[in-house]
Amino acid sequence: MSNDFEDFSSPAFNTMPHPYHSSLAARYGAVMMAFVALGSLLLLTWLHYQQQQEAQRVFLTVAQNDVDFVRRLNLPRSAKLAEDLQQLLRQDIHFRNSNGLIEPPLNDPEKTTLEKIPATNEVIHLTTGRQALVLDLDEEHEMIFIQTARGPTMSLERPGTLYALLTFWLFSALFTWVIGQQVVGPIRQLTHRLTDFFTPETSDLPEVKRQDEIGEMARALTQARNDLNEERLRREQSERLAILGRVATGLAHEIKNPLASIQLHAQLMESVDLDAESQTSLRHLLAEVRVIEGLVNQWLYLARPASPKKQTLELYTILKETVLLLSPQAEHAGVEIKLEAQMPSATVAEKIQGDRLRLQQVFRNLILNGIQAMPAGGGLDIQLEIMEGQQRLTFRDHGSGFTSKALQEGADLFFSEKEGGMGIGLNVAQEIISAHNGQITLQNHPDGGAIVQITLPMNQS
């Protein structure tokens, strides 16, 4: 069977390598490792900055306490006091008067810088690599504090640094695991299921229940699978129909010639005086010839559907003729056919345009189906109603009725629940009625039996 679509259920597809499984996980792992490395670097940078800020705060606090101590005790602003405080606090401490004189004196270049800087609470970074603070002591003096800038301690032995990094690494591991479970894991499971997903008997993916992008992808894949399977079935049916059409056309031509000969000789015998039994047999023979002729026409229509050749018709007359043709079979099966109709006027009848042979073929199929639905005999009721702008024909038998599956698929080609049935009659009937812009519906009567309704518009073109 030719197929323009790739067969995703073939072994070639199932054995196709899937590099996406490992590469996706590898890329995800590489990204997360880069995230951890970058995050650790940023965390250390932040800790470095925090340590600097903390060291400056401590420097400022100690310096302000010293200023308060000297101010509260009103100690002399002398070089001797500054040297004593230096030994005690292990910081360089100097006094600066209103004239800019610094005691004890400073060396350049720190002296040049600190002579001009006003008192402030901000730490000053000197060119010598040290830090300085200039604070107001009284109206005449300021105190200068100088210390060597200490680099932050970033060793893992420092508890703060170690705890911060461990917390970040644990959080990163948890984040990696959660993302892997929510994204990478479901995608890998989805790709594993796709190896045999496109076979017709495979059930839907469990991911279709997810309300996220993975669920949308699973639903899209499921829809694609269903569309492919439907297309495969349509192609298979089209190919079967093509073969069937060629066979049917050949058989129909082979059958038509001897059938016409039989019909011709049977009609010639009607002009001969025959006894009652022979006349009955002749009528049965002609009826069976018409049945075969109808079957041949049905197969030809199925093989090569043609547009209806419309003419002015009176449906009641066609129904009567069809019932008369099939009355021998109905009598043989013990079925009584009742035809009821609202007799249309000639004006109304002229508004019905249709193909006589095709409509008669539909009525014959439905009547035969009704007869076959009552093997023990019964009644077949046919009703013709003229409604506003349309005519409705109802065929009701008193058999077992349609099954639930037949109500859904009864008009599908090759669907039949009858023993020996080919599933063609209702499909052909539906095609013919559709070609006449009408509708055909199947239902069950509440009191039992099947109902087939045909609705045809009255002003057809």
VOPAGU-2260 file (C-alpha; in pm, 1 decimal, decimal comma):
REM VOPAGU-2260
SITE   aa  ch    i         X         Y         Z
SITE  MET   A    0       0,0       0,0       0,0
SITE  SER   A    1     142,2     334,9     -98,0
SITE  ASN   A    2     159,2     599,7     170,4
SITE  ASP   A    3     277,7     957,4     132,1
SITE  PHE   A    4     301,7     992,3     510,5
SITE  GLU   A    5     585,4     847,6     714,1
SITE  ASP   A    6     480,3     537,0     903,8
SITE  PHE   A    7     574,5     622,2    1259,5
SITE  SER   A    8     489,8     270,9    1377,6
SITE  SER   A    9     749,3     109,0    1149,7
SITE  PRO   A   10    1062,2     -57,4    1294,7
SITE  ALA   A   11    1276,4     205,1    1126,1
SITE  PHE   A   12    1111,6     470,9    1337,8
SITE  ASN   A   13    1123,6     265,2    1658,9
SITE  THR   A   14    1495,4     190,4    1622,6
SITE  MET   A   15    1587,3     546,5    1531,9
SITE  PRO   A   16    1853,0     679,7    1772,8
SITE  HIS   A   17    1738,5     944,8    2013,1
SITE  PRO   A   18    2032,1    1170,6    2098,6
SITE  TYR   A   19    1792,4    1414,6    2263,3
SITE  HIS   A   20    1772,6    1205,0    2581,8
SITE  SER   A   21    2138,6    1241,3    2683,0
SITE  SER   A   22    2202,4    1581,9    2528,5
SITE  LEU   A   23    1906,7    1743,3    2704,4
SITE  ALA   A   24    2022,1    1614,2    3042,8
SITE  ALA   A   25    2383,7    1709,5    2963,1
SITE  ARG   A   26    2285,8    2060,6    2860,1
SITE  TYR   A   27    2065,9    2094,4    3164,9
SITE  GLY   A   28    2351,4    1972,4    3390,6
SITE  ALA   A   29    2597,8    2211,4    3228,0
SITE  VAL   A   30    2361,0    2503,7    3273,9
SITE  MET   A   31    2302,8    2417,9    3638,7
SITE  MET   A   32    2679,2    2377,8    3702,4
SITE  ALA   A   33    2738,6    2718,0    3544,1
SITE  PHE   A   34    2457,5    2856,0    3758,8
SITE  VAL   A   35    2616,5    2714,1    4076,7
SITE  ALA   A   36    2963,2    2843,4    3982,9
SITE  LEU   A   37    2837,1    3189,2    3895,2
SITE  GLY   A   38    2611,3    3196,2    4199,5
SITE  SER   A   39    2901,7    3097,1    4426,9
SITE  LEU   A   40    3118,9    3373,5    4278,8
SITE  LEU   A   41    2842,9    3631,0    4325,7
SITE  LEU   A   42    2783,9    3508,1    4680,0
SITE  LEU   A   43    3152,7    3543,5    4767,2
SITE  THR   A   44    3154,3    3891,6    4615,6
SITE  TRP   A   45    2852,5    3985,1    4824,2
SITE  LEU   A   46    3015,4    3842,2    5139,0
SITE  HIS   A   47    3331,7    4039,1    5059,6
SITE  TYR   A   48    3130,5    4357,8    5034,5
SITE  GLN   A   49    2942,1    4282,6    5357,2
SITE  GLN   A   50    3265,9    4218,6    5541,3
SITE  GLN   A   51    3405,7    4549,6    5419,4
SITE  GLN   A   52    3094,6    4729,7    5533,0
SITE  GLU   A   53    3105,4    4555,4    5870,0
SITE  ALA   A   54    3474,1    4645,6    5919,6
SITE  GLN   A   55    3401,1    5010,5    5842,4
SITE  ARG   A   56    3109,2    5011,8    6086,2
SITE  VAL   A   57    3330,1    4868,9    6360,4
SITE  PHE   A   58    3603,2    5125,9    6280,6
SITE  LEU   A   59    3350,3    5410,9    6299,5
SITE  THR   A   60    3194,2    5281,6    6623,2
SITE  VAL   A   61    3528,7    5247,3    6799,6
SITE  ALA   A   62    3637,9    5591,6    6681,5
SITE  GLN   A   63    3316,0    5757,2    6800,6
SITE  ASN   A   64    3350,0    5586,9    7141,1
SITE  ASP   A   65    3703,4    5722,7    7171,7
SITE  VAL   A   66    3585,8    6073,0    7082,9
SITE  ASP   A   67    3309,5    6051,1    7343,8
SITE  PHE   A   68    3560,8    5921,1    7600,1
SITE  VAL   A   69    3803,4    6212,0    7544,8
SITE  ARG   A   70    3519,8    6466,1    7534,0
SITE  ARG   A   71    3349,7    6333,2    7850,6
SITE  LEU   A   72    3671,1    6326,2    8060,0
SITE  ASN   A   73    3795,3    6650,3    7902,9
SITE  LEU   A   74    4139,9    6500,4    7850,2
SITE  PRO   A   75    4415,5    6723,7    7709,7
SITE  ARG   A   76    4438,4    6731,5    7331,8
SITE  SER   A   77    4806,4    6649,2    7330,2
SITE  ALA   A   78    5045,3    6429,4    7141,0
SITE  LYS   A   79    5110,6    6231,8    7464,1
SITE  LEU   A   80    4739,8    6138,8    7495,7
SITE  ALA   A   81    4731,6    6041,5    7128,3
SITE  GLU   A   82    5034,2    5811,6    7172,8
SITE  ASP   A   83    4878,2    5651,0    7483,0
SITE  LEU   A   84    4552,0    5589,1    7294,6
SITE  GLN   A   85    4749,0    5443,8    7001,2
SITE  GLN   A   86    4909,7    5183,5    7227,9
SITE  LEU   A   87    4574,7    5101,9    7384,0
SITE  LEU   A   88    4364,2    5076,1    7064,9
SITE  ARG   A   89    4641,7    4975,6    6824,7
SITE  GLN   A   90    4539,3    5252,5    6586,4
SITE  ASP   A   91    4715,0    5570,5    6480,1
SITE  ILE   A   92    4537,5    5857,1    6659,6
SITE  HIS   A   93    4608,8    6224,8    6600,9
SITE  PHE   A   94    4462,0    6558,4    6706,7
SITE  ARG   A   95    4406,6    6835,8    6451,6
SITE  ASN   A   96    4343,9    7195,4    6563,0
SITE  SER   A   97    4157,4    7466,6    6380,8
SITE  ASN   A   98    4479,9    7577,2    6208,1
SITE  GLY   A   99    4529,2    7235,5    6053,8
SITE  LEU   A  100    4819,6    7141,9    6283,0
SITE  ILE   A  101    4827,8    6763,8    6342,4
SITE  GLU   A  102    4984,2    6616,0    6658,7
SITE  PRO   A  103    5169,0    6389,4    6660,6
SITE  PRO   A  104    5272,0    6486,1    6309,9
SITE  LEU   A  105    5201,7    6271,2    6002,0
SITE  ASN   A  106    5427,6    6182,1    5714,9
SITE  ASP   A  107    5352,4    6266,7    5354,8
SITE  PRO   A  108    5145,5    6185,0    5158,2
SITE  GLU   A  109    4891,6    6114,5    5439,7
SITE  LYS   A  110    4963,7    6453,1    5596,2
SITE  THR   A  111    4878,6    6642,6    5277,9
SITE  THR   A  112    4550,2    6456,4    5243,8
SITE  LEU   A  113    4431,4    6473,9    5603,7
SITE  GLU   A  114    4514,3    6844,7    5652,0
SITE  LYS   A  115    4239,0    6939,2    5408,4
SITE  ILE   A  116    3965,0    6679,5    5464,5
SITE  PRO   A  117    3680,3    6808,5    5684,4
SITE  ALA   A  118    3534,7    6608,4    5970,1
SITE  THR   A  119    3292,0    6343,6    5847,1
SITE  ASN   A  120    3155,5    6003,6    5943,1
SITE  GLU   A  121    3272,9    5844,1    5622,3
SITE  VAL   A  122    3580,0    5622,7    5601,8
SITE  ILE   A  123    3853,1    5773,4    5381,7
SITE  HIS   A  124    4074,5    5540,8    5177,1
SITE  LEU   A  125    4426,1    5679,5    5163,5
SITE  THR   A  126    4677,8    5629,8    4883,0
SITE  THR   A  127    4903,6    5443,0    5124,4
SITE  GLY   A  128    4646,9    5163,7    5150,1
SITE  ARG   A  129    4524,1    5267,5    5495,5
SITE  GLN   A  130    4183,6    5394,3    5611,0
SITE  ALA   A  131    4116,2    5715,9    5803,2
SITE  LEU   A  132    3832,2    5881,2    5993,3
SITE  VAL   A  133    3813,2    6252,2    6086,3
SITE  LEU   A  134    3561,1    6322,5    6367,3
SITE  ASP   A  135    3468,7    6644,8    6550,3
SITE  LEU   A  136    3594,8    6658,5    6909,8
SITE  ASP   A  137    3513,1    7017,2    7009,1
SITE  GLU   A  138    3502,2    7358,3    6851,3
SITE  GLU   A  139    3881,6    7374,7    6822,3
SITE  HIS   A  140    3987,7    7016,9    6761,2
SITE  GLU   A  141    3915,5    6705,4    6556,6
SITE  MET   A  142    4043,5    6354,8    6610,1
SITE  ILE   A  143    4199,0    6156,8    6328,5
SITE  PHE   A  144    4193,5    5775,4    6338,9
SITE  ILE   A  145    4406,3    5575,1    6095,7
SITE  GLN   A  146    4427,1    5197,2    6057,7
SITE  THR   A  147    4560,0    4952,5    5807,8
SITE  ALA   A  148    4285,7    4831,8    5575,8
SITE  ARG   A  149    4226,0    4463,8    5649,1
SITE  GLY   A  150    4134,0    4236,3    5363,4
SITE  PRO   A  151    3822,1    4029,2    5418,0
SITE  THR   A  152    3869,7    3675,3    5533,2
SITE  MET   A  153    3702,9    3446,7    5274,1
SITE  SER   A  154    3839,3    3116,6    5398,5
SITE  LEU   A  155    3596,6    2826,2    5424,9
SITE  GLU   A  156    3713,6    2787,6    5780,6
SITE  ARG   A  157    3525,5    3108,1    5857,6
SITE  PRO   A  158    3179,3    2992,0    5974,8
SITE  GLY   A  159    2986,3    3270,0    5804,3
SITE  THR   A  160    3139,1    3201,2    5463,8
SITE  LEU   A  161    3108,0    2824,3    5498,8
SITE  TYR   A  162    2742,4    2835,1    5609,1
SITE  ALA   A  163    2651,4    3076,2    5331,6
SITE  LEU   A  164    2809,0    2858,6    5061,9
SITE  LEU   A  165    2660,4    2537,3    5202,8
SITE  THR   A  166    2314,6    2696,4    5213,2
SITE  PHE   A  167    2349,8    2814,9    4853,9
SITE  TRP   A  168    2474,1    2476,1    4732,2
SITE  LEU   A  169    2189,2    2292,4    4906,6
SITE  PHE   A  170    1937,3    2534,3    4759,5
SITE  SER   A  171    2092,6    2488,1    4413,1
SITE  ALA   A  172    2077,7    2109,1    4447,0
SITE  LEU   A  173    1711,3    2127,7    4551,8
SITE  PHE   A  174    1632,6    2369,6    4267,6
SITE  THR   A  175    1810,4    2141,6    4016,8
SITE  TRP   A  176    1616,8    1839,3    4141,0
SITE  VAL   A  177    1280,3    2018,8    4127,2
SITE  ILE   A  178    1339,1    2150,2    3773,6
SITE  GLY   A  179    1460,1    1807,5    3664,7
SITE  GLN   A  180    1147,9    1642,1    3804,4
SITE  GLN   A  181     914,1    1900,1    3653,4
SITE  VAL   A  182    1074,0    1948,3    3309,8
SITE  VAL   A  183    1358,4    1717,1    3211,8
SITE  GLY   A  184    1206,7    1401,6    3364,2
SITE  PRO   A  185     861,5    1436,7    3199,6
SITE  ILE   A  186    1019,8    1521,8    2863,8
SITE  ARG   A  187    1241,2    1212,0    2878,6
SITE  GLN   A  188     941,9     995,4    2972,2
SITE  LEU   A  189     743,0    1151,6    2688,8
SITE  THR   A  190    1014,7    1080,3    2432,1
SITE  HIS   A  191    1046,3     720,4    2555,5
SITE  ARG   A  192     673,2     665,3    2500,6
SITE  LEU   A  193     689,2     808,2    2149,0
SITE  THR   A  194     878,9     505,0    2013,4
SITE  ASP   A  195     554,8     310,0    1966,1
SITE  PHE   A  196     303,5     589,6    2023,0
SITE  PHE   A  197     198,2     619,0    1658,0
SITE  THR   A  198      68,0     264,0    1633,5
SITE  PRO   A  199    -313,9     256,2    1608,3
SITE  GLU   A  200    -368,8      49,2    1924,5
SITE  THR   A  201    -161,2     274,8    2153,4
SITE  SER   A  202    -354,8     460,2    2422,5
SITE  ASP   A  203    -324,3     833,4    2488,8
SITE  LEU   A  204     -22,0     976,6    2663,2
SITE  PRO   A  205     -67,0    1031,0    3039,6
SITE  GLU   A  206      87,3    1377,6    2997,8
SITE  VAL   A  207    -228,6    1501,0    2820,7
SITE  LYS   A  208    -379,1    1564,8    3165,2
SITE  ARG   A  209    -107,8    1818,3    3252,4
SITE  GLN   A  210    -213,6    2183,2    3235,5
SITE  ASP   A  211     120,7    2317,9    3116,1
SITE  GLU   A  212     340,7    2329,3    2805,7
SITE  ILE   A  213     425,2    1958,4    2835,0
SITE  GLY   A  214      53,6    1880,5    2843,4
SITE  GLU   A  215      -2,3    2099,5    2538,1
SITE  MET   A  216     277,1    1915,8    2355,4
SITE  ALA   A  217     131,0    1576,9    2452,9
SITE  ARG   A  218    -215,6    1682,8    2335,3
SITE  ALA   A  219     -70,6    1809,4    2008,1
SITE  LEU   A  220     111,1    1477,7    1955,7
SITE  THR   A  221    -206,0    1285,1    2038,4
SITE  GLN   A  222    -405,0    1492,6    1791,1
SITE  ALA   A  223    -135,7    1438,0    1527,1
SITE  ARG   A  224    -144,6    1062,5    1594,2
SITE  ASN   A  225    -523,0    1054,0    1563,0
SITE  ASP   A  226    -512,6    1256,9    1241,1
SITE  LEU   A  227    -250,0    1023,4    1095,5
SITE  ASN   A  228    -452,1     716,2    1188,8
SITE  GLU   A  229    -767,3     866,4    1038,4
SITE  GLU   A  230    -576,0     954,6     722,9
SITE  ARG   A  231    -440,1     599,6     709,3
SITE  LEU   A  232    -791,8     456,7     741,8
SITE  ARG   A  233    -923,2     693,2     474,2
SITE  ARG   A  234    -644,8     593,6     239,0
SITE  GLU   A  235    -703,1     225,0     302,9
SITE  GLN   A  236   -1075,1     271,3     242,7
SITE  SER   A  237   -1006,4     470,6     -73,4
SITE  GLU   A  238    -780,6     197,4    -205,0
SITE  ARG   A  239   -1037,7     -70,1    -119,9
SITE  LEU   A  240   -1303,6     135,4    -294,6
SITE  ALA   A  241   -1080,8     175,3    -598,4
SITE  ILE   A  242   -1030,1    -200,0    -619,1
SITE  LEU   A  243   -1397,2    -259,3    -547,9
SITE  GLY   A  244   -1493,2      -9,9    -817,5
SITE  ARG   A  245   -1283,7    -184,4   -1078,7
SITE  VAL   A  246   -1424,0    -524,4    -981,8
SITE  ALA   A  247   -1780,9    -392,7    -961,3
SITE  THR   A  248   -1759,9    -221,3   -1298,0
SITE  GLY   A  249   -1628,7    -533,9   -1464,7
SITE  LEU   A  250   -1886,2    -760,3   -1303,0
SITE  ALA   A  251   -2170,2    -519,7   -1376,4
SITE  HIS   A  252   -2089,1    -514,6   -1747,6
SITE  GLU   A  253   -2058,6    -893,7   -1754,3
SITE  ILE   A  254   -2391,3    -936,4   -1572,3
SITE  LYS   A  255   -2590,9    -673,8   -1759,3
SITE  ASN   A  256   -2582,6    -844,9   -2098,3
SITE  PRO   A  257   -2722,8   -1185,7   -1990,4
SITE  LEU   A  258   -2959,7   -1007,3   -1749,8
SITE  ALA   A  259   -3103,2    -798,8   -2033,7
SITE  SER   A  260   -3148,3   -1112,7   -2239,9
SITE  ILE   A  261   -3334,0   -1288,0   -1956,0
SITE  GLN   A  262   -3555,0    -984,9   -1901,2
SITE  LEU   A  263   -3633,4    -957,9   -2272,2
SITE  HIS   A  264   -3738,3   -1323,9   -2304,0
SITE  ALA   A  265   -3940,8   -1305,0   -1983,1
SITE  GLN   A  266   -4129,9   -1002,2   -2115,9
SITE  LEU   A  267   -4196,9   -1183,5   -2445,3
SITE  MET   A  268   -4349,6   -1470,5   -2250,5
SITE  GLU   A  269   -4600,0   -1229,7   -2092,1
SITE  SER   A  270   -4782,5   -1213,4   -2428,2
SITE  VAL   A  271   -4822,4   -1593,9   -2433,0
SITE  ASP   A  272   -5126,1   -1759,5   -2277,8
SITE  LEU   A  273   -5000,3   -1929,6   -1961,8
SITE  ASP   A  274   -5172,8   -2103,3   -1677,6
SITE  ALA   A  275   -5201,0   -1930,3   -1341,1
SITE  GLU   A  276   -4900,0   -2106,9   -1188,8
SITE  SER   A  277   -4676,2   -2017,8   -1483,4
SITE  GLN   A  278   -4788,2   -1655,6   -1473,9
SITE  THR   A  279   -4704,3   -1640,2   -1101,7
SITE  SER   A  280   -4360,8   -1788,8   -1169,3
SITE  LEU   A  281   -4307,3   -1541,4   -1452,4
SITE  ARG   A  282   -4391,6   -1247,6   -1225,5
SITE  HIS   A  283   -4146,7   -1378,6    -966,0
SITE  LEU   A  284   -3884,5   -1416,5   -1237,1
SITE  LEU   A  285   -3928,8   -1056,9   -1355,0
SITE  ALA   A  286   -3920,9    -933,5    -994,3
SITE  GLU   A  287   -3594,5   -1114,1    -929,1
SITE  VAL   A  288   -3450,4    -976,8   -1252,6
SITE  ARG   A  289   -3533,0    -626,8   -1130,8
SITE  VAL   A  290   -3365,4    -706,5    -797,3
SITE  ILE   A  291   -3049,3    -813,9    -976,0
SITE  GLU   A  292   -3069,4    -508,2   -1198,5
SITE  GLY   A  293   -3101,3    -286,4    -891,3
SITE  LEU   A  294   -2799,3    -451,8    -731,5
SITE  VAL   A  295   -2595,4    -402,1   -1046,7
SITE  ASN   A  296   -2695,3     -34,8   -1061,0
SITE  GLN   A  297   -2610,9      -0,3    -692,5
SITE  TRP   A  298   -2262,3    -137,3    -744,9
SITE  LEU   A  299   -2211,6      86,3   -1044,9
SITE  TYR   A  300   -2320,8     390,2    -846,3
SITE  LEU   A  301   -2083,9     294,7    -565,0
SITE  ALA   A  302   -1797,2     255,3    -811,1
SITE  ARG   A  303   -1871,2     570,7   -1009,5
SITE  PRO   A  304   -2106,7     812,5    -833,0
SITE  ALA   A  305   -2283,1    1037,0   -1081,9
SITE  SER   A  306   -2481,0    1354,7   -1038,0
SITE  PRO   A  307   -2857,4    1293,1   -1035,4
SITE  LYS   A  308   -3044,1    1344,0   -1361,2
SITE  LYS   A  309   -3330,3    1550,2   -1225,5
SITE  GLN   A  310   -3678,7    1572,5   -1364,8
SITE  THR   A  311   -4023,6    1655,3   -1231,2
SITE  LEU   A  312   -4130,6    1374,1   -1000,7
SITE  GLU   A  313   -4417,5    1271,1    -779,9
SITE  LEU   A  314   -4273,6    1076,5    -488,9
SITE  TYR   A  315   -4598,4     900,5    -408,4
SITE  THR   A  316   -4610,3     747,2    -755,0
SITE  ILE   A  317   -4248,8     627,0    -725,0
SITE  LEU   A  318   -4325,0     476,6    -382,9
SITE  LYS   A  319   -4629,1     292,8    -518,1
SITE  GLU   A  320   -4428,8     150,9    -808,2
SITE  THR   A  321   -4150,0      36,7    -576,1
SITE  VAL   A  322   -4394,2    -126,1    -332,5
SITE  LEU   A  323   -4563,4    -303,6    -624,4
SITE  LEU   A  324   -4229,5    -435,1    -753,2
SITE  LEU   A  325   -4132,5    -570,9    -412,1
SITE  SER   A  326   -4475,6    -704,5    -312,7
SITE  PRO   A  327   -4391,3   -1064,1    -415,1
SITE  GLN   A  328   -4090,6   -1064,9    -180,3
SITE  ALA   A  329   -4296,1    -904,0      96,6
SITE  GLU   A  330   -4573,4   -1163,8      58,9
SITE  HIS   A  331   -4318,0   -1444,8      60,4
SITE  ALA   A  332   -4168,5   -1307,0     386,6
SITE  GLY   A  333   -4510,1   -1254,0     546,3
SITE  VAL   A  334   -4468,8    -874,9     554,2
SITE  GLU   A  335   -4760,5    -641,7     491,0
SITE  ILE   A  336   -4660,1    -303,8     342,8
SITE  LYS   A  337   -4885,4      -9,3     425,8
SITE  LEU   A  338   -4840,7     312,0     227,1
SITE  GLU   A  339   -5001,4     630,2     356,1
SITE  ALA   A  340   -4960,5     971,9     203,9
SITE  GLN   A  341   -5103,8    1319,3     182,1
SITE  MET   A  342   -5189,4    1323,6    -184,5
SITE  PRO   A  343   -5008,9    1623,0    -332,3
SITE  SER   A  344   -5172,0    1843,0    -588,6
SITE  ALA   A  345   -5027,7    1853,9    -936,7
SITE  THR   A  346   -4881,3    2196,8    -870,4
SITE  VAL   A  347   -4697,4    2076,4    -561,8
SITE  ALA   A  348   -4584,9    1757,1    -735,5
SITE  GLU   A  349   -4419,0    1954,0   -1014,1
SITE  LYS   A  350   -4194,1    2124,6    -759,6
SITE  ILE   A  351   -4015,7    1799,8    -679,2
SITE  GLN   A  352   -3708,8    1762,1    -893,8
SITE  GLY   A  353   -3505,5    1441,0    -870,0
SITE  ASP   A  354   -3351,9    1138,0   -1035,3
SITE  ARG   A  355   -3625,5     878,1   -1068,9
SITE  LEU   A  356   -3401,7     572,3   -1088,3
SITE  ARG   A  357   -3179,3     682,2    -800,4
SITE  LEU   A  358   -3469,3     765,1    -568,2
SITE  GLN   A  359   -3639,3     438,4    -658,9
SITE  GLN   A  360   -3311,3     264,5    -572,9
SITE  VAL   A  361   -3316,5     430,8    -228,5
SITE  PHE   A  362   -3678,4     330,4    -162,5
SITE  ARG   A  363   -3611,2     -27,0    -276,8
SITE  ASN   A  364   -3312,0     -55,7     -42,2
SITE  LEU   A  365   -3508,5      73,0     256,1
SITE  ILE   A  366   -3808,6    -151,4     188,0
SITE  LEU   A  367   -3585,0    -457,1     149,2
SITE  ASN   A  368   -3406,3    -368,6     473,5
SITE  GLY   A  369   -3743,3    -345,8     648,2
SITE  ILE   A  370   -3852,5    -684,1     510,3
SITE  GLN   A  371   -3524,4    -847,3     614,8
SITE  ALA   A  372   -3555,7    -695,3     964,2
SITE  MET   A  373   -3874,6    -903,4    1022,7
SITE  PRO   A  374   -3784,5   -1267,8     941,8
SITE  ALA   A  375   -4101,3   -1385,9    1116,0
SITE  GLY   A  376   -4322,6   -1141,2     926,6
SITE  GLY   A  377   -4487,1    -822,2    1038,2
SITE  GLY   A  378   -4588,1    -479,6     911,9
SITE  LEU   A  379   -4387,8    -220,3     720,8
SITE  ASP   A  380   -4538,7     128,2     741,8
SITE  ILE   A  381   -4444,8     391,6     483,6
SITE  GLN   A  382   -4569,8     744,8     528,4
SITE  LEU   A  383   -4528,8    1045,4     299,7
SITE  GLU   A  384   -4588,0    1388,0     453,7
SITE  ILE   A  385   -4583,5    1723,4     281,0
SITE  MET   A  386   -4448,5    1984,3     518,1
SITE  GLU   A  387   -4354,5    2347,2     471,5
SITE  GLY   A  388   -4100,2    2354,9     189,4
SITE  GLN   A  389   -4014,8    1985,1     206,1
SITE  GLN   A  390   -4145,4    1631,3     186,4
SITE  ARG   A  391   -4070,3    1372,1     453,3
SITE  LEU   A  392   -4083,1     996,7     400,4
SITE  THR   A  393   -4088,3     764,0     700,5
SITE  PHE   A  394   -4012,7     391,2     678,7
SITE  ARG   A  395   -4094,9     200,5     997,3
SITE  ASP   A  396   -4064,0    -173,0    1051,2
SITE  HIS   A  397   -4168,6    -375,4    1354,6
SITE  GLY   A  398   -3844,9    -565,7    1397,6
SITE  SER   A  399   -3582,9    -548,4    1671,2
SITE  GLY   A  400   -3472,8    -193,9    1580,6
SITE  PHE   A  401   -3124,8     -50,1    1542,9
SITE  THR   A  402   -2846,9    -123,2    1789,0
SITE  SER   A  403   -2667,3     172,1    1947,8
SITE  LYS   A  404   -2369,2     112,6    1719,6
SITE  ALA   A  405   -2592,4      92,1    1411,8
SITE  LEU   A  406   -2750,3     428,1    1502,3
SITE  GLN   A  407   -2402,6     583,7    1491,0
SITE  GLU   A  408   -2242,8     391,9    1203,4
SITE  GLY   A  409   -2536,9     243,5    1013,9
SITE  ALA   A  410   -2479,6     458,7     705,2
SITE  ASP   A  411   -2102,9     398,1     695,9
SITE  LEU   A  412   -1968,5     202,9     403,5
SITE  PHE   A  413   -1922,0    -171,3     469,7
SITE  PHE   A  414   -2091,2    -151,0     810,8
SITE  SER   A  415   -2351,0    -424,1     848,6
SITE  GLU   A  416   -2485,7    -630,0    1137,0
SITE  LYS   A  417   -2691,3    -857,2     913,4
SITE  GLU   A  418   -2557,9   -1202,0     838,6
SITE  GLY   A  419   -2425,2   -1190,8     484,0
SITE  GLY   A  420   -2479,2    -813,7     464,2
SITE  MET   A  421   -2223,9    -607,0     276,0
SITE  GLY   A  422   -2294,1    -267,1     434,1
SITE  ILE   A  423   -2356,9     -87,3     105,3
SITE  GLY   A  424   -2731,7     -17,5      78,1
SITE  LEU   A  425   -2767,3     253,4     344,5
SITE  ASN   A  426   -2443,8     419,1     238,9
SITE  VAL   A  427   -2559,3     439,9    -123,5
SITE  ALA   A  428   -2898,4     567,4      -5,3
SITE  GLN   A  429   -2734,6     839,1     199,6
SITE  GLU   A  430   -2513,9     946,0     -93,0
SITE  ILE   A  431   -2813,4     964,7    -327,1
SITE  ILE   A  432   -3025,4    1163,4     -79,1
SITE  SER   A  433   -2733,0    1400,7     -12,9
SITE  ALA   A  434   -2696,9    1453,6    -388,9
SITE  HIS   A  435   -3065,3    1563,7    -382,2
SITE  ASN   A  436   -2989,3    1814,9     -99,3
SITE  GLY   A  437   -3183,3    1599,5     144,0
SITE  GLN   A  438   -3117,0    1423,4     471,8
SITE  ILE   A  439   -3157,4    1068,8     596,3
SITE  THR   A  440   -3177,9     984,6     968,6
SITE  LEU   A  441   -3192,5     659,5    1167,6
SITE  GLN   A  442   -3380,8     612,3    1494,1
SITE  ASN   A  443   -3580,2     362,3    1694,7
SITE  HIS   A  444   -3952,7     379,5    1763,5
SITE  PRO   A  445   -4046,8     393,5    2134,0
SITE  ASP   A  446   -4279,8      95,2    2083,7
SITE  GLY   A  447   -4013,8    -106,6    1901,7
SITE  GLY   A  448   -3883,9    -127,8    1548,3
SITE  ALA   A  449   -3655,5      85,1    1335,9
SITE  ILE   A  450   -3738,2     416,5    1168,8
SITE  VAL   A  451   -3563,2     562,9     866,9
SITE  GLN   A  452   -3666,7     916,0     773,1
SITE  ILE   A  453   -3587,2    1096,9     449,0
SITE  THR   A  454   -3637,7    1468,9     408,1
SITE  LEU   A  455   -3621,6    1625,1      62,6
SITE  PRO   A  456   -3660,3    1994,8     -21,4
SITE  MET   A  457   -3944,4    2068,4    -260,2
SITE  ASN   A  458   -3785,6    2344,4    -468,1
SITE  GLN   A  459   -3472,0    2165,9    -579,7
SITE  SER   A  460   -3255,8    2291,8    -859,2
